[in-house]
């Protein structure tokens, strides 16, 4: 398996272990000749779903070049489309892959890894750059200045899923935020309260999540820009 694919498996391991359907996945991977019957039996003999998923991922890491593509196809075939999208090398959304550079004229331009790039509008790129240069206190102040507008329009469920996928938030915290609140506005309040207890890197993961989930206008709002 390629190094970039191994990195993606490591980045998204938490979500994969939590949400894959190992029994159906194994059946597909046998058909695709990625797993042998012996390997499949060893995986499915594990005592619970998460342990099976860990064993499956560990086995795939040692498999051939086509193992990663087969895994993505297996996720799609077993209706785990969100997981398949996380592993997409064509449109990655990992925070580590979202980078903004400046050219000599000071204009923001997108750069990233060789496994793909997610384009941002100019103001979104500038917003990310501005927020990255703030300290923790400044980030929280910027967030709280726009609290009403954020709570009015944020899609907390998508952001929480993003933060869980990258280890910034635990699944328990996600459930608390999404189930303890009756309305979307209250969910967004809970999420903002959660972020106010975090450090700079975790708040920037939230900003990355805004861009990755099509909510770049909110990132611009926090930075004091208008989205294009």
N, CA and C of each residue as an Amber inpcrd file, in Angstrom:
protein
   684
   0.8460000  -1.1890000   0.0000000   0.0000000   0.0000000   0.0000000
   0.8820000   1.2410000   0.0000000   0.4900000   2.2490000  -0.7500000
   1.2820000   3.4670000  -0.8540000   1.3100000   4.2250000   0.4730000
   2.3850000   4.9920000   0.6530000   2.5530000   5.7450000   1.8920000
   1.4060000   6.7300000   2.1110000   0.9610000   7.3940000   1.0460000
  -0.1270000   8.3660000   1.1850000  -1.4250000   7.6860000   1.6140000
  -1.6250000   6.4320000   1.1690000  -2.8170000   5.6850000   1.5670000
  -2.7210000   5.2420000   3.0220000  -1.5270000   4.8420000   3.4380000
  -1.3230000   4.4860000   4.8410000  -1.5900000   5.6880000   5.7410000
  -1.1470000   6.8590000   5.2940000  -1.3890000   8.0810000   6.0710000
  -2.8840000   8.3610000   6.2070000  -3.6350000   8.1620000   5.1250000
  -5.0810000   8.3790000   5.1760000  -5.7510000   7.3990000   6.1350000
  -5.3110000   6.1520000   6.1240000  -5.8760000   5.1630000   7.0500000
  -5.5970000   5.5550000   8.4960000  -4.3990000   6.0580000   8.7560000
  -4.0630000   6.4890000  10.1140000  -4.8880000   7.7090000  10.5200000
  -5.0210000   8.6590000   9.6000000  -5.7640000   9.8890000   9.8930000
  -7.2180000   9.6020000  10.2370000  -7.8130000   8.6510000   9.5180000
  -9.2450000   8.3890000   9.6700000  -9.5450000   7.1080000  10.4420000
  -8.5640000   6.5840000  11.1470000  -8.7340000   5.2940000  11.8260000
  -9.8850000   5.3230000  12.8290000  -9.9980000   6.4020000  13.5870000
 -11.0580000   6.4820000  14.6050000 -12.4320000   6.2730000  13.9860000
 -12.7270000   7.0190000  12.9170000 -14.0260000   6.9080000  12.2620000
 -14.2120000   5.5420000  11.6170000 -13.1790000   5.0190000  10.9920000
 -13.2790000   3.7240000  10.3260000 -13.5630000   2.6140000  11.3250000
 -12.8380000   2.6230000  12.4230000 -13.0470000   1.5980000  13.4510000
 -14.4500000   1.6950000  14.0360000 -14.9390000   2.9110000  14.1880000
 -16.2490000   3.1040000  14.8130000 -17.4120000   2.7500000  13.8980000
 -17.2310000   2.8900000  12.5680000 -18.4080000   2.8790000  11.6920000
 -18.4040000   1.8530000  10.5600000 -17.3100000   1.1470000  10.3400000
 -17.3180000   0.1520000   9.2640000 -18.2010000  -1.0420000   9.6270000
 -18.6950000  -1.7160000   8.6150000 -19.4470000  -2.9640000   8.7800000
 -18.5020000  -4.1080000   8.4090000 -17.7920000  -4.6770000   9.3800000
 -16.6910000  -5.5840000   9.0500000 -17.1130000  -6.8670000   8.3550000
 -18.2460000  -7.4360000   8.7270000 -18.6570000  -8.7100000   8.1350000
 -18.9370000  -8.5710000   6.6420000 -19.7190000  -7.5650000   6.2700000
 -19.9940000  -7.3460000   4.8520000 -18.7400000  -6.8960000   4.1030000
 -17.9160000  -6.0940000   4.7740000 -16.6680000  -5.6420000   4.1540000
 -15.7770000  -6.8290000   3.8170000 -15.6660000  -7.7460000   4.7520000
 -14.8190000  -8.9210000   4.5500000 -15.3140000  -9.7440000   3.3660000
 -16.6340000  -9.9280000   3.2680000 -17.1910000 -10.6840000   2.1390000
 -16.8030000 -10.0450000   0.8100000 -16.9160000  -8.7270000   0.7470000
 -16.5610000  -8.0340000  -0.4970000 -15.0750000  -8.1860000  -0.7980000
 -14.2430000  -8.0480000   0.2210000 -12.7980000  -8.0920000   0.0120000
 -12.3060000  -9.4860000  -0.3480000 -13.0380000 -10.5110000   0.0840000
 -12.7320000 -11.8700000  -0.3820000 -13.0220000 -11.9650000  -1.8740000
 -14.1840000 -11.4460000  -2.2760000 -14.5620000 -11.4740000  -3.6970000
 -13.5680000 -10.7010000  -4.5560000 -13.0310000  -9.6230000  -3.9890000
 -12.0580000  -8.8050000  -4.7150000 -10.6510000  -9.3910000  -4.6590000
 -10.5150000 -10.5370000  -3.9760000  -9.2350000 -11.2420000  -3.8500000
  -8.1820000 -10.4130000  -3.1200000  -8.6640000  -9.5790000  -2.2070000
  -7.7570000  -8.8120000  -1.3600000  -7.4780000  -9.5800000  -0.0730000
  -8.4910000 -10.2940000   0.4260000  -8.3470000 -11.1320000   1.6120000
  -8.4950000 -12.5990000   1.2430000  -7.7530000 -13.4410000   1.9480000
  -7.9380000 -14.8830000   1.8090000  -9.0090000 -15.3410000   2.7950000
  -9.4990000 -16.5450000   2.6020000 -10.4870000 -17.0990000   3.5270000
  -9.9090000 -17.1840000   4.9410000  -8.6520000 -17.5470000   5.0530000
  -8.0130000 -17.6540000   6.3670000  -7.9580000 -16.2850000   7.0590000
  -7.5590000 -15.2730000   6.3030000  -7.4990000 -13.9200000   6.8730000
  -8.8830000 -13.4410000   7.2870000  -9.8680000 -13.7140000   6.4430000
 -11.2400000 -13.3010000   6.7430000 -11.7510000 -13.9740000   8.0110000
 -11.4600000 -15.2590000   8.1480000 -11.9160000 -15.9930000   9.3320000
 -11.2810000 -15.4360000  10.5970000 -10.0060000 -15.0780000  10.4990000
  -9.3160000 -14.5020000  11.6530000  -9.9570000 -13.1760000  12.0590000
 -10.3300000 -12.3660000  11.0750000 -10.9480000 -11.0610000  11.3570000
 -12.3330000 -11.2260000  11.9670000 -13.1640000 -12.0560000  11.3590000
 -14.5540000 -12.1960000  11.8120000 -14.6780000 -12.9770000  13.1120000
 -13.5960000 -13.6140000  13.5460000 -13.6390000 -14.3490000  14.8170000
 -13.4210000 -13.4390000  16.0240000 -13.1020000 -12.1890000  15.7720000
 -12.8760000 -11.2470000  16.8690000 -14.1900000 -11.0170000  17.6270000
 -14.1080000 -10.6290000  18.9080000 -15.3040000 -10.6080000  19.7680000
 -16.3130000  -9.4960000  19.5110000 -15.8870000  -8.3840000  18.9170000
 -16.8320000  -7.2810000  18.7170000 -16.4790000  -6.5160000  17.4460000
 -17.3810000  -5.6240000  17.0530000 -17.2350000  -4.9170000  15.7770000
 -15.9600000  -4.0850000  15.7060000 -15.6640000  -3.3330000  16.7500000
 -14.4820000  -2.4710000  16.7050000 -13.1920000  -3.2790000  16.6160000
 -13.1460000  -4.3960000  17.3300000 -11.9500000  -5.2400000  17.2690000
 -11.8010000  -5.8530000  15.8820000 -12.9180000  -6.2320000  15.2710000
 -12.8910000  -6.7360000  13.8930000 -12.3700000  -5.6650000  12.9400000
 -12.8550000  -4.4460000  13.1230000 -12.4290000  -3.3620000  12.2320000
 -10.9440000  -3.0480000  12.3870000 -10.4610000  -3.0910000  13.6200000
  -9.0260000  -2.8670000  13.8290000  -8.2050000  -3.9540000  13.1380000
  -8.6540000  -5.1930000  13.2820000  -7.9420000  -6.3060000  12.6410000
  -7.9890000  -6.1850000  11.1180000  -9.1370000  -5.7540000  10.5990000
  -9.2800000  -5.5870000   9.1530000  -8.3380000  -4.5120000   8.6260000
  -8.2970000  -3.3770000   9.3030000  -7.4120000  -2.2940000   8.8690000
  -5.9460000  -2.7020000   8.9550000  -5.5960000  -3.3980000  10.0280000
  -4.2080000  -3.8480000  10.1760000  -3.8270000  -4.8170000   9.0600000
  -4.7600000  -5.6970000   8.6980000  -4.4910000  -6.6470000   7.6240000
  -4.3420000  -5.9370000   6.2770000  -5.2020000  -4.9690000   6.0290000
  -5.1470000  -4.2470000   4.7560000  -3.8470000  -3.4690000   4.5940000
  -3.3080000  -2.9900000   5.6970000  -2.0380000  -2.2550000   5.6400000
  -0.9150000  -3.1270000   5.0810000  -1.0420000  -4.4270000   5.3080000
  -0.0060000  -5.3590000   4.8570000  -0.3220000  -5.9610000   3.4920000
  -1.4460000  -5.5790000   2.9210000  -1.8790000  -6.1710000   1.6570000
  -1.2800000  -5.4350000   0.4630000  -1.6600000  -5.8560000  -0.7410000
  -1.0610000  -5.3370000  -1.9610000  -1.4770000  -3.9250000  -2.3110000
  -0.9930000  -3.4720000  -3.4700000  -1.2170000  -2.1030000  -3.9280000
  -2.7000000  -1.7810000  -4.1230000  -3.5010000  -2.7900000  -4.4800000
  -4.9170000  -2.5260000  -4.7730000  -5.7960000  -2.5790000  -3.5320000
  -5.1980000  -2.7940000  -2.3600000  -5.9850000  -2.9470000  -1.1340000
  -6.7390000  -1.6710000  -0.7810000  -6.0990000  -0.5250000  -0.9650000
  -6.7450000   0.7360000  -0.6000000  -7.9550000   1.0020000  -1.4850000
  -7.7800000   0.8360000  -2.7960000  -8.8990000   1.0560000  -3.7190000
 -10.0400000   0.0880000  -3.4270000  -9.6880000  -1.1490000  -3.0900000
 -10.7140000  -2.1390000  -2.7560000 -11.4470000  -1.7580000  -1.4770000
 -10.7270000  -1.1970000  -0.5120000 -11.3560000  -0.7440000   0.7280000
 -12.3710000   0.3540000   0.4460000 -11.9870000   1.3380000  -0.3530000
 -12.9090000   2.4320000  -0.6870000 -14.1420000   1.8890000  -1.3990000
 -13.9410000   0.9520000  -2.3240000 -15.0740000   0.3610000  -3.0360000
 -15.9590000  -0.4370000  -2.0860000 -15.3320000  -1.1490000  -1.1490000
 -16.0970000  -1.9260000  -0.1710000 -16.9430000  -1.0180000   0.7140000
 -16.3980000   0.1250000   1.0960000 -17.1640000   1.0870000   1.8960000
 -18.3820000   1.5820000   1.1230000 -18.1900000   1.8390000  -0.1540000
 -19.3030000   2.2870000  -0.9920000 -20.3560000   1.1960000  -1.1330000
 -19.9090000  -0.0250000  -1.3670000 -20.8350000  -1.1430000  -1.5560000
 -21.6350000  -1.4460000  -0.2930000 -21.0710000  -1.1400000   0.8680000
 -21.7530000  -1.4030000   2.1390000 -22.4200000  -0.1470000   2.6990000
 -22.6560000   0.8210000   1.8190000 -23.3830000   2.0510000   2.1750000
 -22.6780000   2.8980000   3.2250000 -21.3680000   2.8330000   3.2560000
 -20.5910000   3.7040000   4.1390000 -19.9660000   4.8150000   3.2850000
 -20.8640000   5.5750000   2.6280000 -20.4100000   6.5660000   1.6490000
 -19.5970000   7.6910000   2.2920000 -19.9580000   8.0870000   3.5050000
 -19.2180000   9.1570000   4.1810000 -17.7840000   8.7240000   4.4680000
 -17.6150000   7.4640000   4.8490000 -16.2680000   6.9580000   5.1000000
 -15.4710000   6.8810000   3.8020000 -16.1350000   6.4470000   2.7370000
 -15.4580000   6.3830000   1.4390000 -14.9910000   7.7700000   1.0140000
 -15.8080000   8.7810000   1.2740000 -15.4410000  10.1480000   0.9070000
 -14.2460000  10.6350000   1.7260000 -14.1890000  10.2420000   3.0000000
 -13.0520000  10.6270000   3.8320000 -11.7350000  10.1140000   3.2540000
 -11.7940000   8.9410000   2.6370000 -10.5820000   8.3310000   2.0990000
 -10.2940000   8.7390000   0.6640000 -11.1560000   9.5750000   0.0940000
 -10.9710000   9.9700000  -1.2970000  -9.6850000  10.7580000  -1.4590000
  -8.8300000  10.3240000  -2.3790000  -7.5960000  11.0660000  -2.6550000
  -7.8380000  12.1540000  -3.6790000  -9.0750000  12.2620000  -4.1720000
  -9.3940000  13.2680000  -5.1860000  -9.8970000  14.5570000  -4.5530000
 -10.4820000  14.4380000  -3.3290000 -11.0410000  15.6300000  -2.6810000
 -10.8380000  15.5240000  -1.1820000  -9.5930000  15.4520000  -0.7080000
  -9.3270000  15.2580000   0.6960000  -9.7200000  16.4780000   1.5080000
 -10.0740000  16.2390000   2.7850000 -10.4640000  17.3610000   3.6210000
  -9.7110000  17.3650000   4.9430000  -8.6590000  16.5720000   5.0370000
  -7.9030000  16.5370000   6.2760000  -7.2680000  17.8920000   6.5320000
  -7.2500000  18.3440000   7.7950000  -6.6570000  19.6400000   8.0890000
  -5.2140000  19.7340000   7.6170000  -4.4490000  18.6290000   7.7120000
  -3.0510000  18.6690000   7.3230000  -2.8700000  18.9090000   5.8370000
  -3.9290000  18.6710000   5.0430000  -3.8210000  18.8520000   3.6040000
  -4.2760000  20.2320000   3.1640000  -4.8490000  21.0080000   4.0590000
  -5.3540000  22.3270000   3.7020000  -4.3000000  23.3630000   4.0600000
  -3.6360000  23.8960000   3.0480000  -2.5630000  24.8470000   3.2830000
  -2.7660000  26.0620000   2.3950000  -2.3970000  27.2070000   2.8930000
  -2.4940000  28.4400000   2.1200000  -1.1170000  29.0800000   2.0710000
  -0.6270000  29.3590000   0.8750000   0.6320000  30.0650000   0.6990000
   0.3470000  31.4400000   0.1160000   1.3190000  32.3350000   0.1930000
   1.1880000  33.6590000  -0.4260000   2.2610000  33.8150000  -1.4820000
   1.8810000  34.3770000  -2.6340000   2.8820000  34.6200000  -3.6630000
   3.5570000  35.9630000  -3.3990000   4.4230000  36.3970000  -4.3020000
   5.2010000  37.6080000  -4.0490000   4.3290000  38.8450000  -3.9730000
   3.1920000  38.8180000  -4.6310000   2.3050000  39.9790000  -4.6110000
   1.3900000  39.9790000  -3.4060000   1.5040000  38.9250000  -2.5550000
   0.6870000  38.8760000  -1.3550000  -0.6610000  38.2610000  -1.5620000
  -0.9540000  37.7420000  -2.7730000  -2.2540000  37.1260000  -3.0190000
  -2.2380000  35.7140000  -2.5110000  -3.3250000  35.2990000  -1.8840000
  -3.4080000  33.9450000  -1.3510000  -3.6030000  32.9700000  -2.4780000
  -2.8620000  31.8640000  -2.4200000  -3.0140000  30.8240000  -3.4240000
  -3.0090000  29.4870000  -2.7410000  -3.7870000  28.5200000  -3.2350000
  -3.8960000  27.2240000  -2.5870000  -2.7080000  26.3550000  -2.9010000
  -2.1990000  25.6680000  -1.8890000  -1.1770000  24.6600000  -2.0950000
  -1.5210000  23.4930000  -1.2270000  -0.9510000  22.3610000  -1.4910000
  -1.2870000  21.2180000  -0.6610000  -0.3990000  20.0560000  -0.9780000
  -0.7820000  18.8630000  -0.5500000   0.0070000  17.6770000  -0.7820000
  -0.2100000  17.1850000  -2.1920000   0.5460000  16.1560000  -2.5500000
   0.4160000  15.6180000  -3.8930000  -0.7600000  14.6850000  -4.0320000
  -1.5610000  14.5190000  -2.9800000  -2.7120000  13.6310000  -3.0920000
  -3.9920000  14.3960000  -3.3700000  -3.9030000  15.6990000  -3.6070000
  -5.1020000  16.4370000  -4.0030000  -5.2170000  17.7680000  -3.3070000
  -6.0680000  18.6180000  -3.8330000  -6.2500000  19.9500000  -3.2760000
  -7.7230000  20.2940000  -3.2600000  -8.1220000  21.0270000  -2.2360000
  -9.4950000  21.5080000  -2.1810000  -9.4620000  23.0000000  -2.4190000
 -10.0460000  23.4910000  -3.4910000  -9.9530000  24.9180000  -3.8090000
 -10.7800000  25.7710000  -2.8600000 -10.2630000  26.9320000  -2.5300000
 -11.0010000  27.8960000  -1.7240000 -11.1900000  29.1660000  -2.5440000
 -12.2720000  29.8900000  -2.2800000 -12.4020000  31.2160000  -2.8420000
 -11.3410000  32.1160000  -2.2120000 -11.0050000  33.1960000  -2.8990000
  -9.9220000  34.0600000  -2.4490000 -10.1270000  34.5470000  -1.0240000
 -11.3340000  35.0150000  -0.7000000 -11.5690000  35.5320000   0.6420000
 -11.5130000  34.4420000   1.7010000 -11.8850000  33.2200000   1.3360000
 -11.7860000  32.1090000   2.2770000 -10.3210000  31.8060000   2.5760000
  -9.4870000  31.8470000   1.5490000  -8.0530000  31.6290000   1.7310000
  -7.4580000  32.7160000   2.6200000  -7.8500000  33.9540000   2.3640000
  -7.3540000  35.0680000   3.1680000  -7.8390000  34.9570000   4.6090000
  -9.0810000  34.4990000   4.7800000  -9.6310000  34.3310000   6.1250000
  -8.8440000  33.2880000   6.9020000  -8.5690000  32.1550000   6.2570000
  -7.8030000  31.1020000   6.9160000  -6.4140000  31.6020000   7.2950000
  -5.7830000  32.3130000   6.3870000  -4.4490000  32.8480000   6.6550000
  -4.4710000  33.8120000   7.8410000  -5.4830000  34.6730000   7.8890000
  -5.5900000  35.6400000   8.9900000  -5.8130000  34.9280000  10.3210000
  -6.6910000  33.9290000  10.3270000  -6.9970000  33.2120000  11.5620000
  -5.8090000  32.3870000  12.0370000  -5.0400000  31.8420000  11.1090000
  -3.8540000  31.0670000  11.4750000  -2.8150000  31.9230000  12.1830000
  -2.8090000  33.2160000  11.8920000  -1.8300000  34.1220000  12.4910000
  -2.2890000  34.7130000  13.8210000  -3.4820000  34.3610000  14.2700000
  -3.9780000  34.8140000  15.5690000  -3.5110000  33.8710000  16.6750000
  -3.4340000  34.3880000  17.8980000  -3.1960000  33.5060000  19.0350000
  -4.5310000  32.9760000  19.5530000  -4.4860000  32.1420000  20.5730000
  -5.7070000  31.4970000  21.0600000  -6.7410000  32.5110000  21.5300000
  -6.3040000  33.5060000  22.2900000  -7.2350000  34.5170000  22.8080000
  -7.8810000  35.3020000  21.6750000  -7.0950000  35.6790000  20.6960000
  -7.6340000  36.4230000  19.5510000  -8.6390000  35.5900000  18.7610000
  -8.3540000  34.3040000  18.6050000  -9.2870000  33.4190000  17.9020000
 -10.6220000  33.3330000  18.6320000 -10.5550000  33.1810000  19.9430000
 -11.7910000  33.0760000  20.7230000 -12.5740000  34.3870000  20.6890000
 -11.8600000  35.5000000  20.7470000 -12.5340000  36.8000000  20.6560000
 -13.2310000  36.9520000  19.3040000 -12.5450000  36.5510000  18.2360000
 -13.1330000  36.6390000  16.8920000 -14.3590000  35.7460000  16.7760000
 -14.2760000  34.5620000  17.3650000 -15.4030000  33.6270000  17.3600000
 -16.5920000  34.2080000  18.1120000 -16.3360000  34.7500000  19.2800000
 -17.4220000  35.2420000  20.1250000 -18.0520000  36.5310000  19.6000000
 -17.2900000  37.3110000  18.8430000 -17.8610000  38.5250000  18.2520000
 -18.9680000  38.1960000  17.2550000 -18.8600000  37.0390000  16.6260000
 -19.8440000  36.6350000  15.6150000 -20.7360000  35.5010000  16.1200000
 -20.8410000  35.3660000  17.4350000 -21.5290000  34.2160000  18.0190000
 -22.9750000  34.0910000  17.5490000 -23.7000000  35.2050000  17.5150000
 -25.1060000  35.1460000  17.1160000 -25.2460000  34.6310000  15.6870000
 -24.4730000  35.2030000  14.7680000 -24.5610000  34.7910000  13.3650000
 -24.1130000  33.3470000  13.1790000 -23.0880000  32.9450000  13.9170000
 -22.6170000  31.5570000  13.8290000 -23.7070000  30.6020000  14.2970000
 -24.3060000  30.9090000  15.4330000 -25.3510000  30.0360000  15.9830000
 -26.5870000  30.0050000  15.0880000 -26.7810000  31.0480000  14.3280000
 -27.9460000  31.1280000  13.4520000 -27.7860000  30.2900000  12.1840000
 -26.5380000  30.0950000  11.7270000 -26.3610000  29.4910000  10.4030000
 -25.4410000  28.2730000  10.3410000 -24.7290000  27.9860000  11.3970000
 -23.7840000  26.8650000  11.3860000 -24.5070000  25.5210000  11.2780000
 -23.8880000  24.5660000  10.5800000 -24.3830000  23.1880000  10.5290000
 -23.5280000  22.3590000  11.4810000 -23.9670000  22.2980000  12.7360000
 -23.1520000  21.6910000  13.7890000 -22.8990000  20.2120000  13.5640000
 -23.8920000  19.5030000  13.0320000 -23.7380000  18.0610000  12.8610000
 -22.5640000  17.7290000  11.9480000 -22.4430000  18.4490000  10.8330000
 -21.3330000  18.2120000   9.9130000 -19.9980000  18.5790000  10.5520000
 -19.9770000  19.6830000  11.2810000 -18.7360000  20.1060000  11.9200000
 -18.3010000  19.1250000  12.9930000 -19.2460000  18.6380000  13.7930000
 -18.9070000  17.6760000  14.8460000 -18.3450000  16.3940000  14.2450000
 -18.9520000  15.9200000  13.1690000 -18.4560000  14.7120000  12.4990000
 -17.0330000  14.9320000  11.9960000 -16.7850000  16.1040000  11.4490000
 -15.4460000  16.4430000  10.9620000 -14.4440000  16.4390000  12.1140000
 -14.7960000  17.0700000  13.2280000 -13.8790000  17.1750000  14.3590000
 -13.6090000  15.8180000  14.9920000 -14.6230000  14.9630000  15.0320000
 -14.4270000  13.6050000  15.5440000 -13.4760000  12.8360000  14.6360000
 -13.6500000  12.9930000  13.3280000 -12.8290000  12.2560000  12.3590000
 -11.3450000  12.5670000  12.5230000 -11.0190000  13.7770000  12.9520000
  -9.6250000  14.1720000  13.0730000  -9.1490000  14.2430000  14.5180000
  -9.9140000  13.6650000  15.4300000  -9.4670000  13.5270000  16.8020000
  -9.5390000  14.7840000  17.6350000 -10.1420000  15.8450000  17.1160000
 -10.2860000  17.0840000  17.8760000 -11.4170000  16.9870000  18.8880000
 -12.3820000  16.1390000  18.6090000 -13.5340000  15.9460000  19.4800000
 -13.7830000  14.4520000  19.6560000 -14.1880000  14.0420000  20.8550000
 -14.5420000  12.6400000  21.0660000 -15.9760000  12.4030000  20.6140000
 -16.2860000  11.1580000  20.3380000 -17.6520000  10.8370000  19.9370000
 -18.6280000  11.1490000  21.0690000 -18.1630000  11.0020000  22.3100000
 -19.0170000  11.3340000  23.4570000 -19.3920000  12.8150000  23.4340000
 -18.4010000  13.6790000  23.2130000 -18.6850000  15.1180000  23.1540000
 -19.6280000  15.4600000  22.0120000 -19.4580000  14.7850000  20.8770000
 -20.3690000  15.0150000  19.7560000 -21.8040000  14.6810000  20.1570000
 -21.9810000  13.5520000  20.8130000 -23.3260000  13.1490000  21.2120000
 -23.9250000  14.1260000  22.2150000 -23.0980000  14.6080000  23.1330000
 -23.5800000  15.5870000  24.1150000 -24.0700000  16.8490000  23.4120000
 -23.2870000  17.3360000  22.4650000 -23.6400000  18.5670000  21.7510000
 -24.9050000  18.3900000  20.9260000 -25.0110000  17.2600000  20.2300000
 -26.1090000  17.0750000  19.2780000 -27.3890000  16.5510000  19.9070000
 -27.2890000  15.8730000  21.0370000 -28.4950000  15.2840000  21.6320000
 -29.0010000  16.0490000  22.8480000 -28.1400000  16.8470000  23.4600000
 -28.5710000  17.5820000  24.6510000 -29.3000000  18.8700000  24.2900000
 -29.3220000  19.2060000  23.0130000 -29.9390000  20.4540000  22.5650000
 -31.1130000  20.1560000  21.6450000 -32.1900000  20.8870000  21.8070000
 -33.4000000  20.6310000  21.0290000 -33.3740000  21.2680000  19.6500000
 -32.7520000  22.4170000  19.5320000 -32.7760000  23.1410000  18.2600000
 -31.3700000  23.2390000  17.6760000 -31.3090000  23.5490000  16.3880000
 -30.0160000  23.7360000  15.7350000 -29.2640000  24.9040000  16.3610000
 -29.9740000  25.9620000  16.6990000 -29.3350000  27.1210000  17.3200000
 -28.6570000  26.7190000  18.6300000 -29.3520000  25.9120000  19.4440000
 -28.7860000  25.4760000  20.7220000 -27.6000000  24.5420000  20.5160000
 -27.6810000  23.6820000  19.4930000 -26.5470000  22.8170000  19.1690000
 -25.3250000  23.6550000  18.8200000 -25.5480000  24.6930000  18.0400000
 -24.4480000  25.5660000  17.6490000 -23.8760000  26.3100000  18.8510000
 -24.7440000  26.7050000  19.7820000 -24.2700000  27.3250000  21.0180000
 -23.3770000  26.3670000  21.8000000 -23.8220000  25.1120000  21.8910000
 -23.0490000  24.0980000  22.6120000 -21.6830000  23.8960000  21.9580000
 -21.6640000  23.8530000  20.6270000 -20.4010000  23.6620000  19.9150000
 -19.4590000  24.8430000  20.1480000 -19.9880000  26.0510000  20.1030000
 -19.1520000  27.2310000  20.3380000 -18.6240000  27.2630000  21.7720000
 -19.4490000  26.8490000  22.7190000 -18.9950000  26.7630000  24.1140000
 -17.8620000  25.7530000  24.2460000 -18.0040000  24.6460000  23.5310000
 -16.9630000  23.6150000  23.5230000 -15.6530000  24.1830000  22.9730000
 -15.7430000  24.9240000  21.8710000 -14.5460000  25.4870000  21.2420000
 -13.8660000  26.5240000  22.1230000 -14.6500000  27.2260000  22.9230000
 -14.0830000  28.2470000  23.8020000 -13.2170000  27.6610000  24.9050000
 -13.2710000  26.3470000  25.0780000 -12.4430000  25.6700000  26.0830000
 -11.2020000  25.0380000  25.4590000 -11.0340000  25.2140000  24.1440000
  -9.9530000  24.5440000  23.4370000  -8.8100000  25.5040000  23.0980000
  -7.7080000  24.9190000  22.6050000  -6.5510000  25.7460000  22.2580000
  -6.5680000  26.1180000  20.7780000  -5.5340000  26.8050000  20.3420000
  -5.4890000  27.3450000  18.9810000  -5.5970000  26.2620000  17.9190000
  -4.8380000  25.1840000  18.0690000  -4.8300000  24.1560000  17.0260000
  -6.2010000  23.5330000  16.8400000  -6.9260000  23.3430000  17.9330000
  -8.2530000  22.7380000  17.8420000  -9.2700000  23.7010000  17.2270000
  -9.1490000  24.9750000  17.5380000 -10.0400000  25.9630000  16.9180000
  -9.7540000  26.0630000  15.4220000  -8.4870000  25.9630000  15.0400000
  -8.1470000  25.9960000  13.6130000  -8.6460000  24.7520000  12.8870000
  -8.7200000  23.6250000  13.5720000  -9.3490000  22.4460000  12.9720000
 -10.8220000  22.7280000  12.6830000 -11.4610000  23.4560000  13.5790000
 -12.8470000  23.8670000  13.3570000 -12.9470000  24.7380000  12.1060000
 -12.0220000  25.6660000  11.9510000 -12.0130000  26.5290000  10.7590000
 -11.7890000  25.6950000   9.5020000 -10.8520000  24.7570000   9.5570000
 -10.6430000  23.8470000   8.4260000 -11.9300000  23.1090000   8.0890000
 -12.6510000  22.7030000   9.1470000 -13.9130000  21.9980000   8.9470000
 -14.9540000  22.8630000   8.2590000 -14.9790000  24.1410000   8.5830000
 -15.8970000  25.0610000   7.9020000 -15.6270000  25.0800000   6.4040000
 -14.3570000  25.1650000   6.0350000 -13.9950000  25.1960000   4.6200000
 -14.2950000  23.8640000   3.9490000 -14.0180000  22.7740000   4.6550000
 -14.1990000  21.4450000   4.0700000 -15.6600000  21.0790000   3.8790000
 -16.5400000  21.6490000   4.6990000 -17.9630000  21.3030000   4.6270000
 -18.7900000  22.3700000   3.9190000 -18.1200000  23.2390000   3.1710000
 -18.8440000  24.2360000   2.3950000 -19.3950000  25.3900000   3.2040000
 -18.8260000  25.6350000   4.3910000 -19.2870000  26.7310000   5.2430000
 -18.2080000  27.8100000   5.3720000 -17.4820000  28.0180000   4.2690000
 -16.4160000  29.0060000   4.2730000 -16.8880000  30.4150000   4.5700000
 -18.1700000  30.6780000   4.2950000 -18.7020000  32.0120000   4.5950000
 -18.6240000  32.3190000   6.0870000 -18.7530000  31.2730000   6.9200000
 -18.6640000  31.4830000   8.3690000 -17.2160000  31.7410000   8.7710000
 -16.2740000  31.0500000   8.1350000 -14.8570000  31.3170000   8.3960000
 -14.5200000  32.7660000   8.0450000 -15.0580000  33.2350000   6.9310000
 -14.8490000  34.6330000   6.5250000 -15.4540000  35.5900000   7.5460000
 -16.6270000  35.2360000   8.0430000 -17.3080000  36.0600000   9.0370000
 -16.4640000  36.1890000  10.3000000 -15.9140000  35.0730000  10.7620000
 -15.0860000  35.0830000  11.9640000 -13.8430000  35.9470000  11.7580000
 -13.2820000  35.8740000  10.5490000 -12.0700000  36.6510000  10.2490000
 -12.3610000  38.1120000   9.9360000 -13.6450000  38.4520000   9.7900000
 -14.0160000  39.8270000   9.4770000 -14.0490000  40.1320000   8.0030000
 -14.1440000  39.0650000   7.1610000 -14.2250000  39.2380000   5.7140000
 -15.6070000  38.8720000   5.2140000 -15.8850000  39.2570000   3.9840000
 -17.0670000  38.7900000   3.2780000 -16.6490000  37.6650000   2.3500000
 -17.4550000  36.5780000   2.2890000 -17.1340000  35.4790000   1.3750000
 -17.4710000  35.8790000  -0.0440000 -16.7250000  35.2760000  -1.0000000
 -16.9850000  35.5610000  -2.4190000 -17.8750000  34.4900000  -2.9960000
